[in-house]
């Protein structure tokens, strides 16, 4: 098994065709076919099924894909480290789509003014993916939802934010003072992907209230959710920070939902390993930006702060 076989498999998986993969990789289709056959022979499993012009992953292919993707991410992280001369001045952060959209830009801008010349790389993923990246040294710090840690990763709660229900300003329910989920039984709900932590929280509320939305529109990123919201395509649960400008310009309306608030916890994820000075400084800066109390003693020791 070699790198070309893995990259070819991932290209076939994303393009869903051998022709598309050959275009993406800049090689001939017979080359793509040969690499896939070699990989399947080495694994002793069929990874794809051809259906007309499409290439569909088999159950074995679906399982293998997550491991191949992770292996390529770890390799890319290693190459980046070796190629980047000023390792001591590098900062690789991973955050959820919500955090990277709503909180990270301002946080990074303020830190960058304090620490000049830092090489910054930002990754976006779900909480489980981010925790894996930290374990595999693909990322150095993470911003995740919840407080359930993984082995060798410490979670430090930063803050909680409420998820509000937003609709387009011309929505029929926009004039209501208070609404219930069942008032939106015919509505389309704009949500994140299946592995999105915020979606888990929302679906938990749906189950609590025995509510089943009529339609669900799944988006990969918060920015896409906002665009669909602005187009009047449905309702979305978001923190106010995600739509601050749209609220100010009255393009969207926040609906007051009956029942208890829907709260989401954001935590700083710190891997249990040696980190460079800039990463340690950013961890401390991030904690101070959201909390007045000191870092927990065990995390201070982990960061080499005594």
LUMGU-836655 format. One line per 4 residues: their letters; for each residue x, y, z of N, C-alpha, C, O, CB. Coordinates in steps of 0.05 Angstrom, whole numbers. Glycine has a CB too. Example, Ala and Ser with C-alpha at 12.3 -4.5 7.8 and 13.67 -1.06 7.14 Angstrom:
! residues 2
as> 264/-114/156/246/-90/156/264/-66/156/285/-66/169/226/-89/181 | 257/-45/142/273/-21/143/258/1/157/268/23/161/282/-12/114
***
This chain:
! residues 306
xxxx> 17/-24/0/0/0/0/18/25/0/36/27/16/-19/0/25 | 12/44/-18/28/68/-19/11/93/-19/-14/91/-20/47/68/-43 | 24/116/-18/10/142/-16/-8/146/-41/-30/157/-38/30/164/-13 | 2/139/-65/-14/143/-89/-40/127/-88/-61/137/-97/3/135/-114
xxxx> -39/103/-78/-63/87/-76/-83/100/-57/-107/101/-63/-57/59/-66 | -74/111/-34/-92/123/-15/-104/149/-27/-128/153/-24/-77/130/11 | -88/166/-39/-98/191/-51/-118/184/-74/-137/199/-78/-75/209/-61 | -112/163/-89/-130/156/-110/-157/146/-99/-178/153/-109/-118/133/-128
xxxx> -156/129/-78/-180/120/-65/-197/143/-55/-221/143/-59/-174/101/-43 | -184/163/-42/-199/186/-31/-210/202/-54/-232/214/-51/-180/203/-13 | -196/205/-76/-207/220/-99/-231/206/-111/-251/219/-118/-185/223/-120 | -230/179/-114/-253/164/-124/-277/167/-105/-299/170/-113/-246/134/-127
xxxx> -271/167/-79/-292/170/-58/-306/197/-60/-330/198/-59/-280/166/-30 | -290/218/-63/-302/245/-64/-315/251/-90/-336/265/-91/-280/266/-58 | -303/242/-112/-314/248/-139/-337/228/-147/-352/234/-165/-292/247/-160 | -337/205/-134/-357/184/-139/-356/174/-168/-376/164/-179/-385/195/-134
xxxx> -332/176/-180/-328/164/-206/-298/162/-212/-282/177/-201/-342/181/-228 | -291/142/-229/-263/139/-236/-254/161/-255/-231/170/-254/-259/112/-250 | -272/170/-272/-266/192/-291/-261/218/-275/-241/232/-280/-289/196/-311 | -278/223/-256/-275/247/-240/-249/247/-224/-236/267/-221/-298/251/-221
xxxx> -242/223/-213/-217/220/-198/-193/225/-216/-174/237/-208/-216/192/-185 | -194/215/-241/-171/218/-259/-167/248/-265/-145/257/-267/-176/202/-285 | -189/262/-269/-187/291/-274/-176/306/-250/-158/323/-253/-215/303/-281 | -185/298/-226/-177/312/-202/-147/307/-197/-133/326/-188/-192/302/-178
xxxx> -137/283/-203/-109/276/-197/-91/283/-221/-66/283/-218/-107/247/-191 | -103/288/-244/-86/294/-268/-72/269/-279/-50/271/-290/-66/315/-261 | -85/246/-277/-74/221/-288/-95/208/-305/-118/217/-305/-64/202/-265 | -88/188/-320/-107/174/-338/-126/157/-322/-120/149/-299/-92/158/-359
xxxx> -149/151/-334/-168/133/-320/-157/105/-316/-161/93/-295/-194/131/-336 | -142/94/-336/-130/67/-331/-111/67/-307/-109/47/-293/-115/58/-356 | -97/89/-302/-80/91/-279/-96/90/-253/-88/76/-234/-63/117/-280 | -118/104/-253/-136/104/-230/-146/76/-225/-147/66/-202/-160/124/-233
xxxx> -155/63/-246/-166/35/-244/-145/16/-234/-150/-1/-216/-176/26/-272 | -120/19/-244/-98/1/-236/-92/5/-206/-88/-14/-191/-73/6/-253 | -91/30/-197/-85/35/-169/-106/24/-151/-100/13/-130/-82/66/-164 | -131/27/-159/-153/17/-143/-152/-14/-141/-157/-26/-120/-180/26/-154
xxxx> -146/-27/-164/-145/-56/-164/-122/-66/-146/-125/-85/-131/-141/-66/-193 | -99/-52/-147/-76/-60/-130/-84/-57/-101/-77/-74/-84/-52/-42/-137 | -97/-35/-94/-105/-30/-66/-124/-52/-56/-122/-62/-34/-117/-2/-62 | -144/-58/-73/-164/-78/-65/-151/-106/-62/-158/-121/-45/-186/-80/-86
xxxx> -131/-112/-80/-117/-138/-77/-101/-139/-51/-101/-160/-38/-99/-142/-101 | -88/-117/-44/-72/-117/-19/-90/-120/5/-83/-133/25/-56/-91/-17 | -114/-107/5/-132/-108/27/-149/-133/28/-159/-141/48/-150/-84/27 | -152/-146/4/-169/-170/3/-198/-163/5/-214/-180/13/-162/-189/24
xxxx> -206/-139/-3/-233/-129/-1/-240/-113/-25/-223/-99/-36/-238/-113/25 | -265/-114/-34/-275/-95/-55/-282/-69/-41/-298/-69/-22/-300/-107/-70 | -271/-47/-51/-276/-21/-38/-297/-5/-53/-310/12/-41/-250/-5/-37 | -300/-10/-79/-320/5/-95/-336/-14/-113/-328/-36/-119/-306/26/-113
xxxx> -360/-5/-119/-377/-19/-139/-383/1/-161/-392/24/-156/-403/-30/-125 | -379/-7/-186/-385/11/-208/-415/8/-215/-425/-14/-218/-368/4/-233 | -428/31/-216/-457/32/-223/-459/52/-246/-464/76/-241/-475/40/-199 | -457/43/-271/-457/61/-293/-431/77/-293/-409/66/-293/-482/80/-293
xxxx> -434/103/-293/-410/121/-292/-402/127/-264/-381/140/-260/-416/147/-307 | -417/118/-244/-411/123/-216/-395/101/-204/-396/78/-212/-437/128/-200 | -380/109/-183/-365/89/-167/-375/93/-138/-369/113/-126/-334/93/-169 | -389/73/-128/-401/75/-101/-384/58/-81/-376/36/-88/-430/65/-102
xxxx> -379/69/-58/-364/54/-38/-380/31/-27/-404/33/-22/-356/73/-15 | -367/8/-24/-379/-15/-10/-378/-10/20/-365/9/29/-363/-41/-18 | -391/-27/36/-389/-24/65/-360/-24/75/-352/-9/92/-404/-46/79 | -343/-42/62/-315/-42/69/-301/-16/61/-284/-6/76/-301/-66/56
xxxx> -309/-5/38/-298/20/30/-305/43/48/-288/61/53/-308/27/2 | -330/43/58/-338/64/77/-321/63/103/-313/83/113/-368/61/84 | -316/38/113/-300/35/137/-271/44/131/-259/59/147/-300/5/146 | -260/36/109/-232/42/102/-228/72/98/-207/83/103/-223/27/78
xxxx> -249/85/88/-246/114/81/-238/131/105/-220/148/103/-272/124/70 | -251/127/128/-244/143/152/-215/139/160/-202/158/169/-263/136/175 | -205/115/157/-177/110/165/-158/121/144/-137/132/152/-172/79/168 | -165/119/119/-148/131/98/-146/161/101/-125/173/98/-158/123/70
xxxx> -169/173/106/-170/202/109/-153/211/133/-138/231/131/-199/212/113 | -155/196/155/-140/203/179/-110/199/173/-94/216/182/-148/185/202 | -102/178/159/-74/173/153/-62/196/136/-40/205/141/-71/146/139 | -77/205/116/-68/227/99/-66/253/115/-48/269/110/-86/230/75
xxxx> -84/258/133/-83/282/150/-58/282/167/-44/302/170/-108/285/167 | -52/259/179/-28/257/197/-3/261/180/15/275/189/-27/229/211 | -2/249/156/21/252/139/25/281/131/47/292/131/19/235/114 | 2/294/123/4/323/115/14/340/138/29/359/134/-24/332/106
xxxx> 5/334/162/14/349/186/44/346/190/57/365/196/-1/340/211 | 54/322/186/82/317/189/98/332/169/119/343/175/88/288/188 | 89/332/144/103/346/122/104/376/127/124/389/123/90/340/95 | 81/386/137/79/415/143/100/422/164/113/443/162/51/423/152
xxxx> 102/406/185/121/411/207/150/412/196/165/429/203/118/390/229 | 156/392/179/183/391/169/190/414/149/212/424/149/188/364/155 | 170/422/134/175/442/114/174/470/126/186/489/114/154/441/92 | 161/473/148/159/500/161/182/504/179/184/492/200/132/503/176
xxxx> 200/522/172/225/526/187/221/536/215/234/526/233/243/545/172 | 203/555/218/199/567/245/178/552/261/157/564/267/192/597/242 | 184/527/267/165/511/282/157/524/308/134/522/317/176/483/287 | 176/537/321/170/549/347/150/572/345/138/580/365/196/559/360
xxxx> 147/583/321/128/605/316/104/596/301/91/613/288/142/628/302 | 97/571/301/74/560/287/51/554/306/56/546/329/82/536/270 | 27/557/296/3/552/312/-18/538/295/-28/550/275/-8/579/324 | -24/514/302/-44/499/286/-69/494/304/-67/479/323/-33/472/276
xxxx> -91/507/297/-115/506/313/-137/491/298/-139/492/273/-125/535/320 | -153/476/313/-177/463/301/-201/471/317/-201/470/342/-173/431/301 | -222/478/303/-247/487/317/-271/477/302/-270/470/278/-248/517/320 | -294/477/315/-319/471/302/-326/493/282/-316/515/285/-341/466/323
xxxx> -344/487/264/-353/507/245/-364/531/259/-360/554/251/-373/495/225 | -380/526/280/-393/548/295/-372/566/308/-373/590/306/-412/536/316 | -353/554/322/-332/569/336/-315/584/316/-309/608/320/-315/551/354 | -306/571/295/-288/584/276/-302/607/261/-288/625/252/-279/563/255
xxxx> -328/606/259/-343/627/245/-349/650/265/-346/674/257/-369/617/234 | -356/644/289/-367/664/307/-346/676/326/-348/700/332/-389/652/323 | -328/660/336/-310/670/358/-281/671/350/-266/689/360/-313/652/381 | -271/653/333/-243/651/328/-231/675/314/-209/684/321/-237/627/312
xxxx> -244/687/293/-231/710/279/-223/732/298/-200/742/296/-250/720/258 | -240/741/315/-233/763/333/-212/754/353/-194/770/359/-258/772/349 | -214/730/363/-194/720/382/-166/719/369/-147/727/381/-202/692/392 | -165/709/345/-139/707/331/-128/734/324/-104/739/326/-142/690/306
xxxx> -145/753/316/-136/780/309/-123/793/332/-103/806/329/-160/797/298 | -135/791/356/-124/803/380/-98/790/388/-79/804/396/-144/802/403 | -97/764/386/-72/750/393/-50/756/373/-27/759/381/-77/719/393 | -56/759/348/-36/765/327/-24/792/331/0/797/325/-49/764/299
xxxx> -40/811/342/-28/838/348/-9/836/371/10/852/373/-51/858/355 | -12/817/388/5/813/411/30/797/404/52/803/413/-10/799/434 | 26/777/387/49/760/378/53/762/348/38/751/333/43/730/386 | 72/778/340/77/782/312/92/759/299/108/745/312/93/809/308
xxxx> 87/755/273/102/735/258/96/706/264/113/689/262/130/739/263 | 71/700/272/63/673/278/51/660/253/34/672/240/43/672/301 | 60/636/246/49/621/224/24/606/234/27/588/250/70/601/211 | 1/614/224/-25/603/235/-39/586/214/-41/593/191/-43/626/244
xxxx> -48/563/223/-64/545/206/-89/538/221/-87/530/244/-48/520/197 | -112/540/208/-138/534/221/-152/511/207/-155/512/182/-156/560/221 | -160/491/222/-175/469/212/-204/470/223/-208/479/245/-162/442/219 | -223/461/207/-251/460/216/-261/432/215/-258/417/195/-268/479/198
xxxx> -274/423/237/-285/396/238/-305/393/261/-310/411/276/-263/376/240 | -315/369/263/-333/363/286/-317/358/311/-292/354/309/-351/338/279 | -329/357/334/-315/352/359/-300/326/358/-276/325/366/-334/353/382 | -313/303/350/-298/278/349/-273/279/331/-252/269/338/-316/255/340
xxxx> -276/293/308/-254/295/289/-231/312/302/-208/304/299/-263/308/263 | -238/334/315/-218/351/327/-203/336/349/-178/339/351/-231/376/339 | -216/321/365/-203/306/386/-184/285/374/-163/279/386/-224/292/405 | -192/273/352/-174/254/338/-149/269/327/-127/259/329/-188/240/315
xxxx> -154/293/316/-131/308/305/-111/316/327/-87/315/322/-142/334/292 | -121/322/350/-103/328/373/-87/303/381/-63/305/386/-119/339/397 | -100/280/382/-86/256/389/-65/249/368/-44/239/375/-106/233/391 | -71/254/342/-53/247/321/-33/269/314/-17/266/295/-69/240/296
xxxx> -33/291/329/-15/314/325/-20/328/298/-2/341/287/13/305/327 | -44/325/287/-52/341/264/-58/370/272/-53/388/256/-77/328/250 | -68/374/296/-72/400/308/-60/402/335/-55/381/348/-103/407/309 | -55/426/345/-42/430/371/-61/439/392/-57/433/416/-20/451/368
xxxx> -82/453/385/-103/462/404/-130/459/390/-132/462/366/-98/491/414 | -151/454/406/-177/452/394/-198/467/410/-195/472/434/-186/423/393 | -219/475/396/-242/488/408/-266/471/401/-274/469/378/-246/518/398 | -278/458/421/-298/438/416/-323/443/432/-323/460/450/-287/410/423
xxxx> -344/428/426/-369/430/441/-370/408/462/-360/386/457/-394/428/422 | -381/414/485/-384/394/506/-360/393/524/-342/410/523/-388/367/494 | -360/373/542/-338/370/561/-327/342/563/-311/336/580/-348/379/589 | -336/324/545/-327/296/546/-301/293/531/-300/295/507/-348/277/534
xxxx> -279/289/546/-252/288/534/-246/260/523/-261/241/527/-231/296/554 | -223/258/509/-212/233/500/-187/227/516/-177/245/530/-206/234/469 | -176/203/515/-150/198/528/-129/217/518/-127/221/493/-142/169/524 | -113/227/535/-90/245/529/-99/272/518/-83/286/506/-73/231/508
xxxx> -124/280/523/-133/307/516/-149/318/539/-168/305/549/-151/306/490 | -142/342/549/-156/354/571/-175/376/560/-167/391/542/-136/367/592 | -199/377/571/-218/397/562/-222/417/585/-226/410/608/-246/384/555 | -220/443/577/-224/465/596/-248/481/588/-247/494/567/-198/483/598
xxxx> -270/480/603/-294/496/595/-287/525/593/-275/537/610/-317/491/616 | -296/538/571/-292/566/566/-317/583/571/-317/602/587/-282/571/538 | -339/575/558/-364/590/562/-387/573/551/-383/553/537/-362/618/547 | -411/582/557/-435/570/545/-450/592/530/-450/615/538/-453/558/568
xxxx> -462/584/508/-478/603/492/-505/591/486/-508/567/482/-463/611/467 | -525/608/484/-552/599/478/-556/597/448/-548/615/433/-573/617/491 | -569/576/439/-577/573/411/-605/584/409/-624/574/422/-575/544/401 | -609/604/391/-636/615/387/-646/605/360/-631/597/343/-634/646/387
xxxx> -672/607/357/-685/599/332/-689/624/315/-703/643/323/-712/584/337 | -678/623/290/-680/646/272/-696/639/247/-694/616/237/-652/657/265 | -710/658/237/-724/655/211/-720/681/195/-710/701/205/-755/650/215 | -728/680/170/-727/704/153/-747/725/164/-767/717/176/-734/697/123
xxxx> -740/750/160/-757/772/171/-786/771/161/-804/781/175/-745/799/165 | -791/759/138/-818/758/127/-832/731/133/-853/726/121/-817/762/97 | -820/716/150/-832/690/157/-860/694/170/-862/713/185/-814/673/175 | -880/677/165/-906/681/177/-906/682/208/-924/695/219/-924/658/169
xxxx> -887/670/221/-886/670/250/-869/693/261/-865/695/286/-876/644/260 | -857/710/244/-839/730/253/-852/751/272/-838/764/287/-827/745/229 | -878/754/270/-892/773/287/-901/762/314/-911/777/331/-916/784/272 | -898/736/318/-906/723/343/-887/729/365/-863/731/361/-909/693/339
xxxx> -898/733/389/-881/739/413/-866/713/422/-842/714/426/-898/749/436 | -881/691/424/-870/666/432/-881/644/414/-904/644/407/-876/660/462 | -864/625/407/-873/602/391/-864/576/404/-846/576/421/-862/604/362 | -876/554/396/-868/528/405/-857/513/381/-862/521/358/-891/512/418
xxxx> -842/492/386/-832/476/363/-855/466/346/-853/464/321/-816/452/373 | -877/459/358/-900/448/343/-913/469/325/-928/462/307/-920/436/362 | -908/495/331/-917/516/312/-902/514/286/-911/525/265/-914/543/325 | -879/501/286/-862/499/263/-862/471/251/-843/462/238/-833/507/270
xxxx> -884/457/255/-885/429/247/-883/425/217/-875/404/207/-911/416/257 | -891/446/201/-889/444/172/-864/457/161/-861/459/137/-914/456/159 | -847/466/179/-823/482/171/-800/464/163/-798/441/171/-815/501/193 | -782/476/146/-757/463/140/-736/473/160/-733/497/164/-748/469/111
xxxx> -722/455/173/-701/462/192/-674/459/178/-667/438/168/-703/445/218 | -659/481/179/-632/481/167/-612/473/189/-609/487/209/-625/510/155 | -598/451/185/-581/440/206/-553/433/194/-549/433/170/-594/415/218 | -535/426/212/-508/418/204/-509/388/197/-529/375/196/-488/423/226
xxxx> -485/378/191/-482/350/183/-488/331/206/-491/339/229/-454/345/172 | -490/305/199/-496/285/220/-475/285/242/-482/279/265/-498/258/207 | -450/291/236/-429/290/256/-426/317/270/-407/320/286/-403/281/244 | -444/335/265/-443/362/278/-454/361/306/-476/350/311/-458/383/261
xxxx> -439/372/325/-447/370/353/-472/387/359/-488/379/375/-424/380/371 | -474/410/346/-497/427/350/-523/412/341/-544/415/354/-494/453/335 | -521/397/320/-544/382/310/-553/361/331/-577/357/334/-537/368/283 | -533/348/344/-540/329/365/-557/342/387/-576/331/397/-515/316/377
xxxx> -549/367/394/-562/381/415/-591/388/407/-610/385/423/-547/407/422 | -594/397/382/-620/405/372/-639/380/370/-662/381/378/-618/418/344 | -628/358/360/-644/334/357/-652/322/384/-673/310/387/-629/313/341 | -635/327/404/-642/318/431/-667/334/441/-684/322/454/-618/323/450
xxxx> -668/360/435/-691/376/442/-716/366/427/-737/365/439/-686/406/437 | -712/360/402/-735/350/386/-746/325/399/-771/322/402/-726/344/357 | -729/307/408/-738/282/420/-752/287/447/-772/275/453/-714/263/425 | -741/306/462/-754/313/488/-782/322/485/-800/317/501/-737/334/502
xxxx> -787/336/463/-814/348/458/-830/331/439/-851/340/429/-811/376/448 | -821/307/433/-835/289/414/-841/304/388/-864/302/377/-861/279/427 | -822/319/378/-825/335/354/-809/323/331/-786/315/334/-817/364/359 | -822/322/308/-809/312/284/-812/332/262/-835/336/252/-820/284/275
xxxx> -791/345/253/-793/366/232/-802/354/206/-796/331/199/-767/380/228 | -818/369/191/-828/359/166/-806/356/146/-806/337/130/-850/378/155 | -787/375/146/-765/375/127/-739/383/141/-740/400/159/-771/394/103 | -717/372/132/-691/379/142/-672/385/119/-671/369/100/-679/356/160
xxxx> -658/407/120/-638/414/100/-611/413/113/-606/428/132/-644/443/87 | -593/396/104/-567/392/116/-546/408/102/-543/407/78/-560/362/115 | -530/423/118/-509/441/107/-483/433/120/-482/423/142/-516/470/112 | -461/438/105/-434/431/115/-423/453/134/-406/447/151/-415/427/92
xxxx> -432/477/131/-419/499/145/-439/520/154/-461/522/143/-398/513/127 | -432/535/175/-450/555/186/-456/577/165/-479/587/164/-438/568/211 | -436/584/149/-441/604/128/-463/596/109/-479/612/100/-415/611/113 | -463/570/102/-484/560/84/-511/560/98/-531/566/85/-478/532/76
xxxx> -512/554/123/-537/556/138/-548/584/138/-572/589/134/-533/546/167 | -531/604/142/-539/632/141/-550/640/114/-570/654/113/-516/650/149 | -537/631/93/-546/639/66/-574/627/60/-591/641/48/-526/629/45 | -579/603/69/-605/591/65/-626/605/82/-649/609/74/-604/561/73
xxxx> -618/613/106/-636/628/124/-644/655/111/-667/663/111/-623/633/151 | -624/669/99/-629/694/86/-646/691/61/-660/710/53/-603/708/80 | -645/668/49/-661/663/25/-689/654/32/-705/649/14/-647/641/8 | -695/652/58/-722/644/66/-728/615/63/-750/607/59/-742/660/51
xxxx> -706/598/64/-709/570/59/-717/554/84/-721/529/82/-684/559/48 | -719/567/107/-726/552/131/-718/566/156/-711/589/156/-714/524/130 | -718/550/178/-710/561/205/-684/547/214/-679/525/206/-733/556/226 | -669/562/230/-643/551/239/-637/559/268/-643/581/276/-620/561/221
xxxx> -626/540/283/-616/545/310/-587/555/308/-570/540/298/-619/520/328 | -582/579/317/-555/590/316/-551/608/341/-570/618/352/-551/607/290 | -526/613/349/-521/633/369/-524/661/357/-520/664/333/-492/629/382 | -531/680/373/-534/708/363/-508/717/349/-510/733/330/-541/727/385
xxxx> -485/709/359/-460/718/348/-457/710/318/-442/723/304/-437/706/364 | -471/689/310/-469/680/282/-484/698/263/-478/699/239/-479/652/279 | -505/712/273/-522/729/256/-524/757/266/-545/770/262/-550/716/253 | -504/767/280/-505/793/292/-511/815/271/-528/832/276/-478/799/307
xxxx> -497/814/249/-501/835/229/-528/832/216/-541/852/210/-479/832/207 | -537/808/212/-564/804/199/-586/813/218/-607/822/209/-568/774/192 | -582/810/244/-602/820/263/-602/850/263/-623/863/264/-595/809/292 | -578/862/262/-576/891/263/-590/903/238/-603/924/241/-546/900/264
xxxx> -587/890/215/-599/900/191/-628/890/187/-641/895/166/-582/893/167 | -638/875/207/-665/865/207/-672/846/183/-694/847/173/-685/888/208 | -652/831/175/-656/812/154/-667/786/164/-680/771/150/-630/807/139 | -662/780/190/-672/756/203/-687/764/228/-683/785/239/-650/736/208
xxxx> -703/746/238/-718/750/263/-713/727/282/-714/704/275/-749/753/257 | -708/735/307/-704/715/328/-731/708/340/-745/726/349/-684/725/350 | -738/682/340/-763/674/352/-758/665/381/-739/651/387/-775/650/336 | -775/675/399/-774/666/427/-788/639/429/-812/636/425/-787/687/446
xxxx> -772/619/436/-782/592/437/-789/585/466/-773/589/484/-761/572/426 | -813/574/470/-820/567/497/-803/543/507/-792/528/491/-851/560/499 | -802/540/533/-786/519/545/-759/529/554/-753/553/552/-782/496/525 | -742/511/564/-716/519/574/-697/527/552/-700/517/529/-704/497/591
xxxx> -678/545/557/-659/553/537/-643/529/526/-637/510/541/-640/574/548 | -635/531/501/-618/510/489/-589/519/491/-581/537/475/-627/504/459 | -574/508/510/-547/518/515/-526/499/504/-528/475/505/-543/521/546 | -505/512/493/-483/496/482/-457/505/496/-450/528/498/-481/501/451
xxxx> -442/485/505/-416/490/519/-393/489/499/-391/472/482/-412/470/541 | -375/508/503/-351/509/486/-327/505/505/-324/518/525/-349/536/470 | -309/487/497/-286/480/513/-260/482/497/-260/478/473/-289/452/525 | -239/489/511/-212/489/500/-201/461/504/-200/450/526/-193/510/513
xxxx> -191/448/482/-180/421/483/-150/423/481/-139/433/461/-192/403/460 | -136/412/502/-107/414/503/-96/386/503/-102/370/521/-98/430/529 | -79/379/484/-68/352/483/-46/348/505/-33/367/513/-55/346/456 | -44/323/514/-25/317/536/2/311/523/11/288/523/-36/292/552
xxxx> 15/332/514/42/329/502/56/356/503/43/377/509/41/318/473 | 81/357/496/96/382/496/87/399/473/85/390/450/127/376/494 | 82/425/478/73/444/458/93/466/456/107/473/475/45/455/465 | 95/479/432/114/501/429/105/525/444/82/527/452/118/507/399
xxxx> 123/545/448/116/569/464/92/584/454/76/594/470/140/587/466 | 90/587/428/67/603/417/41/589/423/21/602/430/71/607/386 | 40/563/420/15/548/425/8/550/455/-16/553/461/19/518/417 | 28/548/472/22/551/501/11/579/507/-7/582/523/48/545/517
xxxx> 24/599/494/15/626/499/-14/630/489/-30/644/502/33/646/484 | -21/618/466/-48/621/455/-68/607/473/-91/616/476/-49/611/427 | -61/584/484/-79/570/503/-86/588/527/-109/590/535/-66/544/512 | -65/600/538/-69/618/561/-86/642/553/-104/650/568/-42/627/573
xxxx> -79/654/530/-93/678/520/-123/671/515/-140/687/522/-80/688/495 | -128/648/504/-156/641/498/-172/638/524/-195/647/525/-157/614/482 | -160/625/543/-174/621/569/-180/648/582/-202/652/592/-157/604/588 | -160/666/582/-164/693/594/-185/709/580/-199/725/592/-137/708/595
xxxx> -188/704/554/-207/719/538/-236/713/545/-254/729/541/-203/714/508 | -240/689/555/-268/680/561/-274/676/591/-297/676/599/-273/655/546 | -253/674/607/-257/668/635/-239/686/653/-217/693/645/-252/638/641 | -250/692/676/-234/709/695/-218/692/714/-197/701/725/-253/727/711
xxxx> -226/667/718/-211/650/737/-186/638/724/-185/637/699/-229/627/747 | -166/630/739/-141/619/728/-146/591/715/-166/578/721/-120/617/749 | -127/584/698/-128/557/686/-127/536/708/-113/540/729/-105/553/666 | -140/513/705/-137/492/725/-108/484/728/-93/484/709/-154/467/717
xxxx> -101/476/752/-73/470/759/-61/448/741/-39/450/731/-70/462/788 | -77/427/735/-67/405/719/-61/414/690/-43/404/678/-87/382/719 | -77/433/680/-72/444/653/-48/462/653/-33/462/634/-97/458/642 | -45/478/675/-21/495/677/4/478/677/24/485/664/-23/512/703
xxxx> 4/456/691/27/438/691/32/426/664/54/423/655/23/416/712 | 10/419/650/12/408/624/25/427/604/39/420/586/-16/400/613 | 19/453/608/30/474/591/57/484/601/69/502/589/11/498/590 | 68/472/622/94/479/632/94/506/647/114/520/647/113/481/610
xx> 71/512/660/69/538/673/71/535/704/65/554/718/42/551/666 | 79/512/713/82/508/742/57/499/756/57/495/780/92/533/755
***
